[in-house]
Amino acid sequence: MVFPFLYWRYAVYAGLPLAQVPVHIPLKCNLGCLLILVPQLYWLFLMVRGASKVFYKIYLKSKQH
């Protein structure tokens, strides 16, 4: 959630609509944010998938008793 916040704060600072922020900042900044964001989203996906498996197993065990 850091990057959406940074883009929002820049929009407020520059007086721009949020959708126009990526167009107004340098390309290297957008690419750097994307380069950092993609692995974070991948790890988030893995954690959510793992947690859902654990909770589903707990749910199945509670249904048996």
N, C-alpha and C positions, 0 to 999 in steps of 0.2 A: 504493500500500500504506500510505499515511500514515493514511487515515481508518479502515480496519479496526484499525490499531494504536492509534489514539486511542480508539476505542470499547472496545477490549479493555482498555487501561490504565484507562479510567474504570470499567469493570466491576470490575476488581481493586480500585481505590481505593474504590469505593462498596459493594463486597461484593455485587454483583448478577450474575445470569447474563447472559451477553453478549446474549442475545435480548431482554432487557428494558431495555437501555441506551437505545435510541431513544425508549422510552416515558417514561423518567425525565429526559431532558434537554429543555430548551425546544425548541419547534417551530422557532424561528428558527435554532437551531444545526443541527438536522437539515436544514433547507432550505438553509442556507449551505453545509454539507458537500456536499449533493446538487448544488447549483449549481456548485460547483467540481469535483466528481467527474465529472459527465457529460461536459464537454468533454475531460477527461483520458482517459476511456475511449474517446471518439470518436477522439482523436489516436492512442491506442494501437492501435485497430483499423486506422487508416490506415497506421501504420508496419508493423504485422504483415503487412497485405495487400501493401504495397509490397515488404517484405523477401522474402515468399514468392514474388512474381513474379520478383525478381532471382535468388533461389536456384534457382527452377525453370528459368530460362533458362540458368543455369550448368550445371545438371544435364542439360538437353537437349544442350548443347554437348559435355559430357563423354561422353555416350552416342554421339554421332556419331563420335567418334575412337576 
